[in-house]
Amino acid sequence: MQTPRAFISHSSEDKSSVRRLAEKLRSSQVDAWYAEWEIGPGDSIVEKIGKGLSECDVFIIVVSTNSIASRWVQEELNSAVVRRISEEARIIPVRLDDSPVPTVINHLHWVKMPPPEEEFDKLLQSIFRVNDKPPLGTTPEFISRGLEHRQVTISGFSPEASVILLYLTVNGDLFESISTSELAGELNLNDIELDDGLDELEERDLIGAMGNMRFEVTPKALAWLYIESDYLGFDPLRDMLSVAQCVVGHDKVDAATLETDAGLSPKRLNVAALALKDQGYLHLIQTLGTAPYLFAEAWATRHTRRWLKENQ
């Protein structure tokens, strides 16, 4: 595996704390770019920093009272520079104190330092692009039985589209994609059956494909409305009613409050809210950094109130 390179942007007044972070990163197989090690007497500061930025895989911005006031850090936080860096590298804010994260990067998830082991481990996971997500389990028995005898059918869908739709909704999530090769293996479908089933679901806008060649697919919220509650263990329409009722009661509400008031898990809340939004019955504010939710706030509209009256 190629050693990741991490450029550390910081104020010189924070160098003692940042040096410890850089040493810890290097001891964990991360090639940390730290100004004291990289810029020597007679070197061009601008050229050295420019070279470090152009070669980094990860851009670590140490946020502190000192760095916010630093001219060099401010230049590195220029919105145009941040956009350019984000096209080539992963940007990770590291907070040294309680200073607010600058606006240009406040949509990014940050870690706190001096980092306890758990926080440092999160930083390493982000740098190496690994996580603690558990592996997919085995195919449920009722799916396997249906596949073996081609008895899994959903009204209005072909057998191929039915088994794909059922598998994606029962086993998947709105933000989890699955490779088409893995899907074919799990469902024992040949290439033609897989393509036909995926074409049918894509034509009805029930899945999203990643890549022009459709290497990965993800179910969309409306897909859950075609699956019986016996398979899912819950009724998506009831969840939508609960979400709409709560949002109308608040007029607008953040996702965490909505989860508590509606009594739904994040997965079910995401499905219900996006299903309402995709049908034009709810307005969602969607930004980065809202996990485990796929939206920050839900706003009621006249369409929300009308739909609620018609379906209660």
Secondary structure, 3 states (H helix, E strand, C coil): CCCCEEEEECCHHHHHHHHHHHHHHHHCCCEEECHHHHCCCCCCHHHHHHHHHHHCCEEEEEECHHHHHCHHHHHHCCHHHHHHHHHHCEEEEEECCCCCCCHHHCCCCCEECCCCHHHHHHHHHHHHCCCCCCCCCCCCHHHHHHHHHCCCCCCCCCHHHHHHHHHHHHHCCCCCCEEHHHHHHHHCCCHHHHHHHHHHHHHCCCEEEECCCCCEEEECHHHHHHCCHHHHCCCHHHHHHHHHHHHHHHCEEEHHHHHHHHCCCHHHHHHHHHHHHHCCCCEEECCCCCCCCCCCEEECCHHHHHHHHHHC
